[in-house]
Amino acid sequence: MVRRSGVLLKKVAAGISSRLAEILVCPLTKQPLRMCDKTNSLISDSIGVSYPIVDGIPRLVPSDGIILHSDQDLNSSDPPQTNSS
């Protein structure tokens, strides 16, 4: 298992491997996630949530997800807007 994990996460510096991204699903909807290389996150298009990838590890805890507020956020490669107030 450890050897296989090493193969799946061999591209840690660039995010996660495409093979791992194909396996992962949204923790809330169980729908596939889309990899966004520019923001280094996994996006759930079905509910409009972006999950960050930190040090090569996808943070798929629902509380870590960032809600994307518009269809433009879903389709763009720009970082999602957060409320700083």
Buried (B, 14 or more C-beta within 10 A) or exposed (E): EEEEEEEEBBEEEEBBBEEBBEEBBBBEEEEBBEBBEEBBBBBBBEBBBBBBBEEBEBBBEEEBBBEBEEEEBBEBEEBBEEEEE
